[in-house]
């Protein structure tokens, strides 16, 4: 069925260290990022590390993906609020506000009634 060249090529592929390295790198997990994510989840969401270690890896991955999405949305909302606040702040003139406050405070005080002192 196979000629000699095809058998040698299959045999050489099985013995190739690159194939093993490629398969290994497919399943490599960066432990530093894993630890950072673990600490972040424990700190921000008050989850015990033992609870996270009990999770299946895919559950952990989904949870970190959802946390990233939530964080991005919160960051966008914060930036939008900062832009709105900056635009409102720039549209308000502090000088005119001071004049309005001063004019509203210039309310004339009622006069005290004059009372004459009795003479003895």
C-alpha positions in Angstrom: 0.0 0.0 0.0 2.6 2.6 1.0 5.9 2.9 -0.7 9.2 3.2 1.1 9.3 7.1 0.9 5.8 7.5 2.4 6.7 5.1 5.3 9.8 7.1 6.0 8.0 10.4 6.0 5.4 9.1 8.5 8.1 7.6 10.6 10.1 10.9 10.6 6.9 12.9 11.6 6.4 10.6 14.6 10.0 11.2 15.8 10.0 14.9 15.2 10.4 16.8 18.4 8.6 19.9 16.9 5.3 18.1 16.8 5.5 17.4 20.6 6.6 21.0 21.3 3.7 22.4 19.2 1.2 20.2 21.0 2.7 21.2 24.4 2.5 24.9 23.6 -1.2 24.5 22.7 -2.0 23.6 26.2 0.4 25.8 28.1 -1.1 28.1 30.7 0.7 31.2 31.8 0.9 30.7 35.5 1.6 34.4 36.2 -1.6 35.5 34.5 -3.5 32.7 36.2 -2.3 33.9 39.6 -3.1 37.5 38.8 -6.6 36.6 37.8 -7.0 34.4 40.9 -5.9 37.2 43.2 -8.1 39.8 41.4 -11.2 37.6 41.7 -10.5 36.8 45.4 -10.0 40.5 46.2 -12.8 42.1 44.2 -15.5 39.4 44.4 -14.6 38.0 47.9 -14.3 34.4 46.6 -12.1 32.0 48.4 -9.2 30.5 46.3 -10.3 27.0 47.2 -13.6 27.7 45.5 -11.8 28.8 42.3 -9.6 25.7 42.5 -12.7 23.5 42.6 -13.9 24.9 39.3 -13.4 23.3 36.0 -10.9 25.2 33.9 -13.5 26.1 31.3 -15.7 27.6 34.0 -12.7 29.7 35.3 -12.0 30.9 31.7 -15.6 31.9 31.2 -15.7 33.7 34.5 -12.5 35.7 33.7 -13.9 36.5 30.2 -17.1 37.8 31.7 -15.1 39.8 34.3 -13.1 41.4 31.5 -16.3 42.3 29.6 -17.9 43.8 32.8 -14.7 45.8 33.5 -14.6 47.2 29.9 -18.3 48.3 30.1 -17.7 50.0 33.5 -14.6 51.7 32.0 -16.6 53.0 29.0 -19.4 54.3 31.4 -16.9 56.0 33.6 -15.2 57.7 30.5 -18.6 58.8 29.2 -19.5 60.3 32.6 -16.2 62.1 32.8 -16.8 63.6 29.3 -20.3 64.7 30.3 -19.0 66.2 33.5 -16.3 68.0 31.6 -18.7 69.4 29.0 -21.1 70.5 31.8 -18.2 72.1 33.7 -17.0 74.0 30.6 -20.5 75.3 29.8 -20.9 76.8 33.3 -19.3 80.2 33.7 -18.1 80.7 37.3 -18.2 84.5 37.0 -21.9 84.6 36.2 -22.7 82.2 39.0 -20.9 84.5 41.5 -22.8 87.5 40.2 -26.1 85.6 40.5 -25.3 84.6 44.0 -24.4 88.1 45.0 -27.5 89.6 43.5 -29.6 87.0 45.3 -27.9 87.9 48.6 -28.6 91.6 48.2 -31.9 91.4 49.9 -32.7 94.5 51.8 -33.0 94.0 55.5 -36.2 95.1 57.1 -35.8 98.2 59.2 -36.1 98.1 62.9 -39.1 99.9 64.3 -38.2 103.1 66.1 -39.3 103.1 69.7 -39.2 106.2 71.7 -38.1 105.9 75.3 -40.6 107.1 77.9 -39.7 110.3 79.8 -39.8 110.4 83.5 
